[in-house]
Amino acid sequence: MQSDADNIPGQTAQGHMIAEHWARLAITYEGAVAELRSRGIEPDKAVSEDLHELDMIHMGGLAATDSLAQIAQIGRDHNVLDVGSGVGGPARRIASKYGALMWGVELSAPLYQTAVRLTELVDLQERVKFKLGSALALPFEGLEFDGVVMQHVAMQISEKSQLFGELSRVIRSGGYLAMHEIFGAKGEEPRYPLPWATEPAMSSLESLEDCLDRLTHLGFDVGDFLDLSEDGRQFHVRAIAAFNRVLNEEEGPQGISVEATQVRLRASESMEENLRTGRIRVGMIVCYKNKG
Ligand SMILES: C[S@@+](CC[C@H](N)C(=O)[O-])C[C@H]1O[C@@H](n2cnc3c(N)ncnc32)[C@H](O)[C@@H]1O
């Protein structure tokens, strides 16, 4: 039987692999609810903050989403689109803490469904809405957003011109694109597996320099790059220790399965090395769409 997930405009062979990958690894609604209970929080009393240790799928977690929102100066009632919104953690945070009206677009149907359910659980559904869709064919008219945020998404999409063309299309003149992204080093292959890719076909790292050129050519005024590579490395050092504690049963499952924990451990080990050796960089850039 065909489902909505089989008919997503902009879907690609790489996108199929990526969507399945995240469906295997990301937290589920049931996993999040079980984890809340194990922390003594009744799910129907939970607030957005209670979920943020579980619902951020990027280096730096909650603090990174806060930094991005602050650098971009996201404010009350800004209309903001979160591209590749995962299970909705960043979108809920930007709505609840900074007052924005959020849309999220997510390619993986299970993550999209988890995002919707967790948002209802913490009663943010009036301010945070999601669509199942692709960044390569954003399901919006165009020019309607004050800003777009994107955390750890571009590195798994090979059609860069189409991706950034779509982001530009939906941002109003003078609006912002706030990215927290992962970059490769020219001519160097990273060590696999990566958190987003068990094999090279699932990864499409671009160098920072190429990304900045692309943004300039598209008519963005580009701000400074905030290099978070060392913070990212330390994030993975802590993650390795935490995954080992879970696998050695010194700690509870944190809402994910043993298999997913093992996969994430191996990916964190690669990332620690990739970030230490400069084969991968991570950081933030905020840029503004020219008014001309
Ligand atoms: C590393 S996760 C980050 C999720 C979220 N931004 C966060 O920081 O919590 C990457 C997400 O991007 C989504 N994604 C990948 N390619 C996409 C595409 N073409 N369109 C929309 N979402 C996509 C994945 O399914 C996944 O949920």
PDBQT file of the ligand as one rigid body, heavy atoms in Angstrom, charges set to zero:
ROOT
HETATM    1  C1  LIG A 301      20.925  15.028  12.267  1.00  0.00    +0.000 C 
HETATM    2  S1  LIG A 301      19.197  15.070  12.123  1.00  0.00    +0.000 S 
HETATM    3  C2  LIG A 301      18.866  16.721  12.762  1.00  0.00    +0.000 C 
HETATM    4  C3  LIG A 301      17.436  16.917  13.201  1.00  0.00    +0.000 C 
HETATM    5  C4  LIG A 301      17.166  18.291  13.794  1.00  0.00    +0.000 C 
HETATM    6  N1  LIG A 301      17.582  19.350  12.882  1.00  0.00    +0.000 N 
HETATM    7  C5  LIG A 301      17.864  18.453  15.116  1.00  0.00    +0.000 C 
HETATM    8  O1  LIG A 301      18.898  19.139  15.140  1.00  0.00    +0.000 OA
HETATM    9  O2  LIG A 301      17.398  17.898  16.114  1.00  0.00    +0.000 OA
HETATM   10  C6  LIG A 301      18.949  15.359  10.371  1.00  0.00    +0.000 C 
HETATM   11  C7  LIG A 301      17.496  15.377   9.973  1.00  0.00    +0.000 C 
HETATM   12  O3  LIG A 301      17.374  15.885   8.641  1.00  0.00    +0.000 OA
HETATM   13  C8  LIG A 301      16.372  15.126   7.984  1.00  0.00    +0.000 C 
HETATM   14  N2  LIG A 301      16.570  15.246   6.527  1.00  0.00    +0.000 N 
HETATM   15  C9  LIG A 301      17.579  14.725   5.787  1.00  0.00    +0.000 A 
HETATM   16  N3  LIG A 301      17.416  15.025   4.502  1.00  0.00    +0.000 NA
HETATM   17  C10 LIG A 301      16.280  15.766   4.412  1.00  0.00    +0.000 A 
HETATM   18  C11 LIG A 301      15.573  16.370   3.340  1.00  0.00    +0.000 A 
HETATM   19  N4  LIG A 301      15.987  16.256   2.076  1.00  0.00    +0.000 N 
HETATM   20  N5  LIG A 301      14.454  17.053   3.627  1.00  0.00    +0.000 NA
HETATM   21  C12 LIG A 301      13.992  17.166   4.898  1.00  0.00    +0.000 A 
HETATM   22  N6  LIG A 301      14.617  16.589   5.948  1.00  0.00    +0.000 NA
HETATM   23  C13 LIG A 301      15.743  15.907   5.709  1.00  0.00    +0.000 A 
HETATM   24  C14 LIG A 301      16.607  13.719   8.509  1.00  0.00    +0.000 C 
HETATM   25  O4  LIG A 301      15.531  12.852   8.268  1.00  0.00    +0.000 OA
HETATM   26  C15 LIG A 301      16.870  13.999   9.980  1.00  0.00    +0.000 C 
HETATM   27  O5  LIG A 301      15.696  14.035  10.737  1.00  0.00    +0.000 OA
ENDROOT
TORSDOF 0
